[in-house]
Amino acid sequence: MQDKTRALVIGGSLAGLLAGRALANHFDRVTILERDFYPNQPAPRQGLPQSRFPHTLMLRGQQILEQFFPGLQAELLAQGAIAVDSSQEIAFLNSVGWVARSRSDLTLLACSRDLLDWNVRRRLRSLPNVEFDRSAAHPNGEMTREIHADLIVDASGKASHAPQ
Ligand SMILES: Cc1cc2nc3c(=O)[nH]c(=O)nc-3n(C[C@H](O)[C@H](O)[C@H](O)COP(=O)(O)OP(=O)(O)OC[C@H]3O[C@@H](n4cnc5c(N)ncnc54)[C@H](O)[C@@H]3O)c2cc1C
């Protein structure tokens, strides 16, 4: 019998969560290693300081998220996200002045990063072969152990030690 395959993702922000979702189709087991404690509701956390700034989800991102998590967009809208026609409802000022507004199909989804990430985590938790390893969030931070994996994805963002 073939050994079970395992993928490890370092960093559980949006890139890590979506990498985990993609890998869940190809590996028996996917482990997401995040050093923060996740809040149990849509709320800020230390490793995502930019979440307090407004974020919008562009069209291609919406499509990919909907493929990964069918029904997610409707859930976000029901929880307060706003659909925005980017060329009709957002004012753009460039070097020649204000850009004329017109209707378009380019609908952005505006919501907080905390709401988006919380929903993506909630959906990922429902996949039987995805697990969150919170040992890196241990308060003493001194614990060391080895984790073996067939594929490792570094999604730890600007804090990455990969170059070293
Ligand atoms: C002001 C601002 C506004 C923005 N607005 C938008 C927007 O409107 N739309 C948009 O699409 N993007 C926007 N962005 C960009 C977006 O926030 C980032 O591109 C995105 O968060 C990057 O995701 P990431 O998963 O690669 O990295 P990060 O979000 O940086 O996540 C890295 C994760 O790795 C964890 N980590 C780090 N080191 C370790 C370790 N050693 N072990 C375990 N875990 C670790 C961290 O805790 C964190 O959770 C904005 C950014 C800023 C700064």
PDBQT file of the ligand as one rigid body, heavy atoms in Angstrom, charges set to zero:
ROOT
HETATM    1  C1  LIG A 201      -2.833  48.720   3.697  1.00  0.00    +0.000 C 
HETATM    2  C2  LIG A 201      -3.051  47.481   2.855  1.00  0.00    +0.000 A 
HETATM    3  C3  LIG A 201      -4.230  47.359   2.098  1.00  0.00    +0.000 A 
HETATM    4  C4  LIG A 201      -4.417  46.247   1.285  1.00  0.00    +0.000 A 
HETATM    5  N1  LIG A 201      -5.558  46.147   0.525  1.00  0.00    +0.000 NA
HETATM    6  C5  LIG A 201      -5.773  45.055  -0.242  1.00  0.00    +0.000 A 
HETATM    7  C6  LIG A 201      -6.983  44.896  -1.013  1.00  0.00    +0.000 A 
HETATM    8  O1  LIG A 201      -7.852  45.757  -0.994  1.00  0.00    +0.000 OA
HETATM    9  N2  LIG A 201      -7.152  43.783  -1.754  1.00  0.00    +0.000 N 
HETATM   10  C7  LIG A 201      -6.205  42.807  -1.769  1.00  0.00    +0.000 A 
HETATM   11  O2  LIG A 201      -6.413  41.805  -2.465  1.00  0.00    +0.000 OA
HETATM   12  N3  LIG A 201      -5.037  42.922  -1.070  1.00  0.00    +0.000 NA
HETATM   13  C8  LIG A 201      -4.809  44.011  -0.319  1.00  0.00    +0.000 A 
HETATM   14  N4  LIG A 201      -3.642  44.125   0.404  1.00  0.00    +0.000 N 
HETATM   15  C9  LIG A 201      -2.633  43.083   0.291  1.00  0.00    +0.000 C 
HETATM   16  C10 LIG A 201      -2.972  41.878   1.140  1.00  0.00    +0.000 C 
HETATM   17  O3  LIG A 201      -3.278  42.272   2.460  1.00  0.00    +0.000 OA
HETATM   18  C11 LIG A 201      -1.728  40.980   1.158  1.00  0.00    +0.000 C 
HETATM   19  O4  LIG A 201      -1.299  40.756  -0.166  1.00  0.00    +0.000 OA
HETATM   20  C12 LIG A 201      -2.044  39.629   1.750  1.00  0.00    +0.000 C 
HETATM   21  O5  LIG A 201      -2.439  39.732   3.085  1.00  0.00    +0.000 OA
HETATM   22  C13 LIG A 201      -0.801  38.769   1.683  1.00  0.00    +0.000 C 
HETATM   23  O6  LIG A 201      -1.205  37.489   2.156  1.00  0.00    +0.000 OA
HETATM   24  P1  LIG A 201      -0.157  36.414   2.565  1.00  0.00    +0.000 P 
HETATM   25  O7  LIG A 201      -0.973  35.238   3.021  1.00  0.00    +0.000 OA
HETATM   26  O8  LIG A 201       0.836  36.190   1.463  1.00  0.00    +0.000 OA
HETATM   27  O9  LIG A 201       0.738  37.034   3.730  1.00  0.00    +0.000 OA
HETATM   28  P2  LIG A 201       0.312  37.674   5.178  1.00  0.00    +0.000 P 
HETATM   29  O10 LIG A 201      -1.095  38.165   5.153  1.00  0.00    +0.000 OA
HETATM   30  O11 LIG A 201       1.418  38.616   5.482  1.00  0.00    +0.000 OA
HETATM   31  O12 LIG A 201       0.362  36.424   6.135  1.00  0.00    +0.000 OA
HETATM   32  C14 LIG A 201       1.495  35.763   6.588  1.00  0.00    +0.000 C 
HETATM   33  C15 LIG A 201       1.026  34.791   7.666  1.00  0.00    +0.000 C 
HETATM   34  O13 LIG A 201       2.107  33.967   8.070  1.00  0.00    +0.000 OA
HETATM   35  C16 LIG A 201       2.114  33.892   9.493  1.00  0.00    +0.000 C 
HETATM   36  N5  LIG A 201       3.497  33.592   9.879  1.00  0.00    +0.000 N 
HETATM   37  C17 LIG A 201       4.581  34.381   9.712  1.00  0.00    +0.000 A 
HETATM   38  N6  LIG A 201       5.688  33.742  10.126  1.00  0.00    +0.000 NA
HETATM   39  C18 LIG A 201       5.299  32.502  10.555  1.00  0.00    +0.000 A 
HETATM   40  C19 LIG A 201       5.979  31.386  11.101  1.00  0.00    +0.000 A 
HETATM   41  N7  LIG A 201       7.308  31.394  11.281  1.00  0.00    +0.000 N 
HETATM   42  N8  LIG A 201       5.271  30.283  11.426  1.00  0.00    +0.000 NA
HETATM   43  C20 LIG A 201       3.916  30.258  11.237  1.00  0.00    +0.000 A 
HETATM   44  N9  LIG A 201       3.211  31.301  10.731  1.00  0.00    +0.000 NA
HETATM   45  C21 LIG A 201       3.899  32.411  10.388  1.00  0.00    +0.000 A 
HETATM   46  C22 LIG A 201       1.614  35.248   9.956  1.00  0.00    +0.000 C 
HETATM   47  O14 LIG A 201       1.113  35.212  11.287  1.00  0.00    +0.000 OA
HETATM   48  C23 LIG A 201       0.500  35.495   8.936  1.00  0.00    +0.000 C 
HETATM   49  O15 LIG A 201      -0.721  34.898   9.313  1.00  0.00    +0.000 OA
HETATM   50  C24 LIG A 201      -3.421  45.228   1.229  1.00  0.00    +0.000 A 
HETATM   51  C25 LIG A 201      -2.250  45.355   2.014  1.00  0.00    +0.000 A 
HETATM   52  C26 LIG A 201      -2.068  46.455   2.813  1.00  0.00    +0.000 A 
HETATM   53  C27 LIG A 201      -0.778  46.578   3.637  1.00  0.00    +0.000 C 
ENDROOT
TORSDOF 0
